Amino acid sequence: MQRTITVSGAGTFAHVLQTFALSLLVSFLGMLVGAMIVPASLVPLFIVAEVVMLIAAVVIRLRGRSIGYTFLYAFTAVSGVTLYPVIMAYGSQLGANVVSGAFLATAVIFGGLAFYAHRSQRDFSFLGGFLVAATLGLLLMGLLNLFLHFGSAVSFVWSAVGVLVFSGWVLYDVAQYRDGVDPADVPLAALNIYLDFINLFLYILRFIASILGANRN
């Protein structure tokens, strides 16, 4: 059953979205720091920190506690630092205009799905188990790709599935939060939506790269 927060203020869905938007801004600032200050040799340390923080967020949640705003913004800042070399790599491969177009497409898709999930009042909780399993499958594919280096055909399927999975996560998470959350859970809700958006963006970039790679071959 959906929890409904009847009081206005920190627990409203609008505040979740505001916190998410601020998280994106902090991530962008992290990208600037990564571009201007952090040397490439230190980026792996930020990746390790990002993974550790994600695991910590899961453990904190399992213990029934909240992550807090400091944790949220620290994570998104670190995430921005690790995103910078990825975005630059796609920029050199696809061009800055294509990357900008992918970000715009992500914003449009995310906004459309979020609007539908919020206004339709449909229950998307049935997607939960499938999305968790599919996300684990995507992570496994990512690990295998480190050693096997998939071709454009496999990358096309992998990225297309990734776009569908994180589109599903947008529907699922927005449906969970549209009636509001406990004020203490706002940072976690914003973190989940932030991860939905960033992963959707990255899989759209991978999808475009796989198409262009296939055409060049």
Secondary structure, DSSP 8 states (H G I E B T S, - for coil): ------S-STTSHHHHHHHHHHHHHHHHHHHHHHHHTS-GGGHHHHHHHHHHHHHHHHHHHHTT---HHHHHHHHHHHHHHHHHHHHHHHHHHH-HHHHHHHHHHHHHHHHHHHHHHHHH----GGGHHHHHHHHHHHHHHHHHHHHH---HHHHHHHHHHHHHHHHHHHHHHHHHHTT---GGGHHHHHHHHHHHHHHHHHHHHHHHHHHHHHHH-
